[in-house]
Amino acid sequence: MQGIRCACRRAGSVAQLVLGKHRNTFANPRWTRLAYQPTANFHIVGKRNAAAQAAQQKSTETKQTQTGQQAVKGATGRVVSVIGAVVDVQFDEQLPPILNALQVDGRQPKLILEVAQHLGDNTVRTIAMDGTEGLVRGQPVTDIGTPIKIPVGSATLGRIINVIGDPIDERGPVNAEDFAPIHADAPPFTDMNVEQQILETGIKVVDLLAPYAKGGKIGLFGGAVVDVQFDEQLPPILNALQVDGRQPKLILEVAQHLEGKDVLLFIDNIFRFTQAGSEVSALLGRIPSAVGYQPTLATDMGTMQERITTTKKGSITSVQAIYVPADDLTDPAPATTFAHLDATTVLSRGIAELGIYPAVDPLDSTSRILDPNIVGEEHYSVARNIQKTLQDYKSLQDIIAILGMDELSDDDKLTVARARKIQRFLSQPFQVAEVFTGTPGKLVPLKETIKGFKMVLNGELDHLPEGAFYMVGGIEDVSARAEKLASER
């Protein structure tokens, strides 16, 4: 499995987040009407004479040129305004289309601008992909003729590139044969693979209680422990492609061109994608919507998330850390993200305080594919019984805290004993923590995980102490730990 990691941060110029393809509809509706309405009238009104029709056609071509519909590569313009990351460029001839890339002439390192709006008077409003310090009025700008393109294919594996596709790992240029624009549509429905498959992570609590779907989108909720969870899943992924975050569309384009591969995409943090889009929207003068977010929040999120899917040629599985502002789940940013998730992994501070890692809450974490028709009857039954046992234990904790264990019935005592073993068996040593704990990390196959927890539920391991279940891998490790504890006594 190939791996991609993205850090979507607000640091630096917020203009690093470029706008979605749909923006040409919202940028200036008047120009859209000018581009298409005359053609429609020409076809509808058939009684005009030839001269009128010729004049109409000439007018249409002129207006299409003004809107950049027939922009020619190499058109030159000049800077007329610089306000932070927003740069206005005026062209004497054709206007470049929305999302086209412009390059400022005679500037090192090179500065790329992306067309965001058509303002009229042969002027376009652009977003700079880097700092605009030293940019002056009248400086020449050249239309590249295409959107921002980045190298794609196997040559990008193991390389670090920035948002415009330039390598920043000091290993020379990326020798890629193919380049692709970062703005692309989601795969057509006919190319998608509708078969549901489990993506095994080797992490017991995830694979058993909240399994990830291959080609699905997983949300990670929690604090600093999110990074530990991320780092644990990265070491087994060889030849990982590291990307200078700021632009999830960049890494999605790279991932989509790794045909025949199953790609694991890490985004830390998806909230920064929304936040950066909000700031860019404000820079462009758009009227904000609820809580100050951009009016196109749902569309921006949808165009990005819909590209994360499974096709007949491969899959892109995304694990996204999600920051919830002020723990308000109704905030438009996380609420918009929820609609696209296939599974949620909730990291709990309370479980971390017990020393159980990964600190995944087994009761709050969910998965859409935890269904007997997908994971199988045995897996589903074991997972639900595990959750029931843990929920029963949670409801008994107040009684235990007040009256103690002696006041419980024999059945409740047995439930508590098994729940505590299950709770500890859900812990697992991580490879990234080996330098601190001295315990080698372990990945457990799904079949072995189901077998182990089924034995705990059936009471086959009631004779083993709780300590034997803590920070181990499979059921064989539990038996070995129990023998070691017995010998130490």
C-alpha positions in Angstrom: 0.0 0.0 0.0 1.3 3.4 -0.9 1.0 6.2 1.5 0.5 10.0 1.2 0.5 12.4 4.1 -0.9 15.9 3.9 -0.7 18.7 6.5 -3.2 21.3 5.7 -2.0 24.3 7.6 -2.9 28.0 7.6 0.8 29.0 8.0 2.2 31.1 5.3 0.1 32.6 2.6 -3.5 31.5 2.8 -3.5 31.8 -1.0 -1.9 28.4 -1.1 -5.4 27.1 -1.1 -6.8 27.5 -4.6 -10.4 27.6 -5.5 -12.7 24.9 -6.7 -13.6 24.4 -10.3 -17.1 25.5 -9.7 -16.1 29.0 -8.8 -16.4 30.3 -12.3 -20.2 30.1 -11.9 -20.2 32.3 -8.8 -17.4 34.7 -9.6 -19.4 37.0 -11.8 -22.7 35.7 -13.2 -22.9 38.7 -15.5 -19.9 37.4 -17.5 -21.5 34.0 -17.8 -24.6 35.5 -19.3 -22.5 37.5 -21.8 -20.7 34.4 -22.9 -23.7 32.2 -23.6 -26.9 34.4 -24.0 -26.1 35.8 -27.4 -25.5 32.3 -28.9 -28.8 31.2 -27.5 -30.6 34.1 -29.0 -29.0 33.5 -32.4 -30.4 30.0 -32.5 -33.8 30.9 -31.3 -34.5 33.9 -33.5 -34.4 32.6 -37.0 -35.9 35.6 -38.9 -32.9 37.9 -38.7 -31.2 38.7 -41.9 -27.6 37.5 -42.7 -26.0 40.8 -41.8 -27.7 40.8 -38.4 -26.7 37.2 -37.8 -23.1 37.9 -38.8 -23.0 40.9 -36.5 -24.5 38.8 -33.7 -21.9 36.0 -34.2 -19.0 38.6 -34.2 -20.3 40.1 -31.0 -20.5 36.6 -29.4 -16.9 35.8 -30.3 -15.8 39.2 -28.9 -17.5 38.6 -25.6 -16.3 35.0 -25.4 -12.8 36.4 -25.8 -13.4 38.8 -23.0 -14.4 36.0 -20.7 -11.3 34.0 -21.5 -13.2 31.2 -23.3 -10.7 31.4 -26.1 -7.6 32.5 -24.2 -4.4 31.7 -26.0 -1.3 30.4 -24.2 1.4 33.1 -23.9 -0.9 36.0 -23.4 0.8 38.7 -21.4 -0.6 41.2 -18.9 0.7 43.5 -16.2 0.1 43.8 -12.4 -2.3 46.6 -11.6 -2.9 45.9 -7.9 -1.4 43.9 -5.0 -3.2 43.5 -1.7 -1.6 40.8 0.3 -2.0 37.5 -1.5 -4.6 39.0 -4.0 -3.1 40.3 -7.2 -5.1 42.0 -10.0 -3.7 41.5 -13.5 -4.8 43.4 -16.6 -4.5 41.9 -20.1 -4.6 43.8 -23.4 -6.0 40.9 -25.4 -7.6 37.7 -24.2 -8.4 37.0 -20.6 -7.2 33.7 -19.2 -9.9 31.3 -18.0 -10.8 30.8 -14.4 -8.2 28.6 -12.6 -5.5 29.2 -15.2 -2.0 29.6 -13.9 0.0 32.9 -14.5 3.7 33.3 -14.0 5.3 36.6 -13.0 8.1 37.4 -15.4 11.7 38.0 -14.1 11.1 36.9 -10.6 13.2 34.4 -8.7 12.1 32.1 -7.1 9.2 32.0 -9.5 5.8 33.2 -8.4 2.7 31.5 -9.7 -0.7 33.2 -9.7 -4.0 31.4 -10.1 -7.0 33.2 -11.7 -9.9 33.3 -9.3 -12.3 36.0 -10.8 -12.9 38.1 -13.9 -13.4 41.7 -12.8 -14.2 43.3 -16.1 -12.1 45.9 -18.0 -9.8 43.1 -19.1 -8.7 42.5 -15.5 -8.5 39.2 -13.6 -8.2 38.8 -9.8 -5.7 36.1 -8.9 -4.4 34.3 -5.8 -0.6 34.1 -5.3 0.9 30.7 -4.5 3.8 32.3 -2.6 4.7 35.6 -1.0 4.1 38.8 -3.0 6.9 40.9 -1.4 8.6 43.0 -4.0 5.8 42.7 -6.5 5.2 46.1 -8.2 2.6 47.6 -10.5 3.3 47.2 -14.1 5.3 44.0 -13.7 4.7 41.7 -16.6 2.8 38.5 -16.2 2.5 35.6 -18.7 -0.5 33.2 -19.0 0.8 29.6 -18.9 -2.3 28.5 -20.7 -3.2 25.7 -18.3 -4.1 25.3 -14.6 -1.4 24.5 -12.2 0.1 21.2 -13.1 2.2 18.8 -11.0 4.2 15.7 -11.7 2.3 12.4 -11.3 3.1 8.7 -11.5 5.6 6.5 -9.8 8.4 9.0 -10.1 6.8 11.1 -7.3 7.1 8.3 -4.8 9.4 9.2 -1.9 9.6 12.8 -3.1 8.6 16.1 -1.3 6.9 18.6 -3.5 5.2 21.9 -2.9 1.8 23.2 -4.1 3.0 24.1 -7.6 4.8 20.7 -8.1 8.4 21.9 -7.5 10.6 19.5 -5.4 11.7 20.9 -2.1 13.7 17.8 -0.8 17.0 18.9 -2.4 17.2 15.8 -4.5 16.9 17.4 -7.9 14.0 17.6 -10.3 11.2 15.0 -10.3 11.8 13.0 -13.5 8.1 12.4 -14.2 6.8 11.8 -17.7 3.3 12.9 -16.9 1.9 16.1 -15.4 -1.7 16.7 -14.4 -3.7 19.7 -13.2 -4.5 19.8 -9.5 -8.2 20.6 -10.3 -10.0 17.5 -11.5 -13.5 16.0 -11.4 -14.4 13.0 -9.3 -14.2 9.6 -11.1 -17.4 8.9 -13.0 -19.9 6.6 -11.3 -19.4 3.9 -14.0 -15.7 3.6 -13.0 -16.3 3.1 -9.3 -16.1 -0.2 -7.5 -19.2 -0.6 -5.3 -17.9 -3.8 -3.6 -17.2 -3.1 0.1 -13.9 -4.3 1.5 -12.3 -4.0 4.9 -8.9 -2.2 5.0 -7.0 -4.1 7.7 -4.8 -1.8 9.8 -3.5 -4.3 12.3 -4.9 -2.2 15.2 -7.2 -4.4 17.1 -9.7 -1.9 18.4 -10.1 -0.3 14.9 -10.3 -3.5 12.9 -12.8 -5.1 15.3 -15.2 -2.3 16.4 -14.9 0.5 13.8 -13.3 -1.1 10.7 -12.1 1.1 7.8 -13.5 0.6 4.3 -11.1 0.4 1.4 -11.7 3.6 -0.5 -13.5 5.2 2.4 -13.1 8.3 4.5 -12.3 8.0 8.2 -12.5 10.9 10.7 -10.2 11.0 13.7 -11.5 13.1 16.6 -9.3 13.9 19.6 -6.4 15.9 20.9 -2.6 15.4 20.6 -2.9 11.6 20.6 -4.1 11.9 17.0 -0.5 12.3 15.9 0.5 9.1 17.6 -2.4 7.3 15.8 -1.2 8.8 12.5 2.4 7.9 13.0 1.6 4.3 13.9 0.0 3.7 10.6 2.8 5.3 8.6 5.8 3.1 9.2 4.4 0.0 7.5 3.8 2.1 4.4 6.9 2.0 2.2 7.9 4.6 -0.4 5.6 7.1 1.2 5.0 10.3 -0.7 5.4 13.3 1.5 3.5 16.5 0.3 3.9 20.1 1.4 0.3 20.3 2.6 -1.7 23.4 2.0 -3.6 21.8 -0.8 -5.4 18.5 -0.5 -6.3 18.7 -4.2 -2.6 18.4 -5.0 -2.2 15.1 -3.3 -5.5 13.8 -4.6 -4.2 14.4 -8.1 -1.0 12.5 -7.3 -3.0 9.7 -5.7 -5.4 9.4 -8.6 -2.5 8.7 -11.0 -1.1 5.8 -9.0 -3.1 3.4 -11.1 -3.4 -0.1 -9.8 -2.3 1.0 -6.3 -4.2 1.2 -3.0 -3.3 4.6 -1.6 -3.6 5.6 2.0 -4.1 9.4 2.3 -3.5 11.2 5.6 -4.9 14.7 6.1 -3.9 16.7 9.2 -6.1 18.7 9.7 -9.1 18.8 7.4 -10.4 21.8 9.4 -7.5 23.9 8.1 -8.7 23.2 4.5 -12.0 24.8 5.5 -10.4 27.6 7.4 -8.0 28.5 4.5 -10.9 28.4 2.1 -12.8 30.8 4.3 -9.9 33.3 4.4 -9.4 33.1 0.6 -13.1 33.7 0.2 -12.9 36.8 2.4 -9.9 38.1 0.4 -11.9 37.8 -2.8 -14.7 39.9 -1.3 -17.4 37.2 -1.1 -20.1 37.7 1.4 -19.7 35.1 4.2 -22.4 32.7 5.3 -23.0 31.1 8.7 -20.4 31.7 11.4 -18.2 33.5 8.9 -17.4 30.6 6.6 -17.4 30.8 2.8 -20.7 30.6 1.0 -19.4 27.7 -1.0 -18.3 25.6 2.0 -20.5 22.5 1.1 -19.4 22.6 -2.6 -15.7 23.0 -1.7 -15.8 20.1 0.7 -17.8 17.9 -1.7 -15.5 18.4 -4.7 -12.5 17.4 -2.6 -14.1 14.5 -0.7 -15.8 12.9 -3.8 -12.4 12.3 -5.3 -11.6 9.9 -2.4 -13.1 6.7 -3.6 -12.5 3.2 -5.0 -12.4 2.6 -8.7 -11.7 -0.5 -10.7 -8.1 0.5 -11.0 -7.3 1.2 -7.4 -8.5 3.0 -4.3 -7.8 6.0 -2.2 -8.5 5.6 1.5 -8.4 8.8 3.6 -7.8 9.2 7.3 -8.6 12.8 8.3 -7.9 14.4 11.6 -10.9 16.6 12.4 -10.6 19.6 14.8 -13.9 20.6 16.4 -14.0 24.3 17.3 -14.9 24.7 20.9 -16.2 21.1 20.9 -19.2 22.3 19.0 -20.3 19.5 16.7 -22.9 21.8 15.1 -20.2 24.1 13.8 -20.5 24.3 9.9 -17.0 23.1 9.3 -17.1 19.7 11.1 -20.8 19.3 10.4 -20.1 19.5 6.6 -17.3 17.0 7.0 -19.5 14.5 8.9 -21.7 13.9 5.8 -18.8 12.4 3.9 -17.3 10.1 6.5 -17.6 6.3 6.4 -16.1 5.7 9.8 -15.2 7.7 12.9 -12.5 7.0 15.4 -12.9 8.9 18.6 -9.8 9.3 20.8 -10.7 9.7 24.5 -8.6 11.5 27.1 -10.2 9.4 29.8 -9.0 6.1 28.2 -5.5 7.7 27.8 -5.5 8.5 31.5 -5.9 4.8 32.2 -2.7 4.1 30.3 -4.6 2.3 27.5 -3.2 3.0 24.0 -4.4 3.5 21.4 -6.9 5.6 23.4 -9.8 4.8 21.1 -13.3 5.0 22.6 -14.8 1.6 21.7 -18.4 2.9 22.4 -18.3 6.2 20.5 -16.3 5.0 17.5 -18.5 4.0 14.6 -18.2 2.4 11.1 -20.7 2.2 8.3 -19.4 -1.2 7.2 -19.8 -2.9 10.6 -22.6 -4.9 9.1 -23.0 -8.7 9.0 -23.5 -8.6 5.2 -20.1 -6.9 4.8 -17.8 -8.1 7.7 -19.5 -11.4 8.3 -21.8 -12.7 11.0 -19.0 -13.8 13.4 -17.2 -10.5 13.3 -20.4 -8.5 13.7 -21.6 -10.7 16.6 -18.2 -10.5 18.5 -18.0 -6.7 18.0 -21.6 -6.1 19.3 -21.1 -8.4 22.3 -17.8 -6.6 23.1 -19.6 -3.2 23.0 -22.5 -4.6 25.2 -20.1 -5.9 27.8 -18.2 -2.6 27.9 -21.5 -0.6 28.1 -22.7 -2.8 31.0 -19.4 -2.2 32.8 -19.8 1.5 32.3 -23.2 1.5 33.8 -21.9 -0.4 36.9 -19.0 1.9 37.6 -21.0 4.3 39.7 -22.3 1.5 41.9 -18.7 0.2 42.2 -17.4 3.6 43.2 -20.0 4.0 45.9 -20.6 0.5 47.3 -17.7 -1.4 46.0 -17.4 -4.8 44.2 -18.8 -6.8 47.1 -22.3 -5.4 46.5 -22.5 -6.7 43.0 -24.2 -10.0 42.0 -22.2 -12.9 40.7 -23.2 -12.2 37.1 -22.2 -8.5 37.4 -18.9 -9.5 38.9 -18.2 -11.7 36.0 -19.2 -9.0 33.6 -16.9 -6.5 35.3 -14.0 -9.0 35.2 -14.4 -9.8 31.5 -14.9 -6.1 30.6 -11.7 -5.1 32.4 -9.8 -7.8 30.4 -11.4 -6.7 27.2 -10.5 -3.1 28.0 -6.9 -4.0 28.5 -6.8 -6.4 25.5 -7.9 -3.5 23.3 -4.5 -1.9 24.1 -1.6 -2.6 21.8 2.1 -1.6 21.7 2.9 0.8 18.9 6.0 0.9 16.8 6.4 4.6 17.1 6.4 4.3 21.0 9.1 1.5 21.0 11.9 4.0 21.7 10.1 5.1 24.9 8.6 1.9 26.2 11.2 -0.6 24.9 8.3 -2.9 23.8 8.3 -3.8 20.1 5.2 -2.7 18.2 2.8 -5.4 17.0 0.2 -5.6 14.2 -2.5 -8.2 14.7 -4.4 -9.9 11.8 -8.2 -9.5 11.9 -8.9 -13.2 12.2 -6.6 -13.5 15.2 -8.3 -10.4 16.8 -11.7 -11.9 16.4 -10.6 -15.2 17.7 -9.0 -13.7 20.8 -12.0 -11.5 21.8 -14.4 -14.4 21.2 -12.4 -16.5 23.7 -12.6 -13.7 26.3 -16.4 -13.4 25.8 -16.9 -17.2 26.1 -15.0 -17.3 29.4 -12.1 -19.4 28.0 -9.6 -17.0 29.5 -11.3 -16.2 32.8 -8.4 -18.0 34.7 -5.8 -15.5 33.4 -5.0 -12.3 35.3 -5.9 -8.9 33.9 -2.2 -7.9 33.6 -1.7 -10.6 31.0 -4.0 -8.7 28.6 -2.3 -5.3 28.8 -0.2 -4.1 25.9 0.1 -7.3 24.0 -0.6 -8.4 20.4 -2.6 -11.6 19.8 -3.9 -14.3 22.1 -0.5 -16.1 22.0 1.1 -13.1 23.6 -1.6 -13.2 26.4 -0.7 -16.8 27.2 3.0 -16.0 27.2 2.5 -12.9 29.4 0.4 -15.0 31.9 3.2 -17.6 32.1 5.8 -15.0 32.7 3.7 -13.4 35.5 3.1 -16.8 37.1 6.9 -17.5 37.1 7.7 -14.2 38.7 5.4 -15.0 41.6 
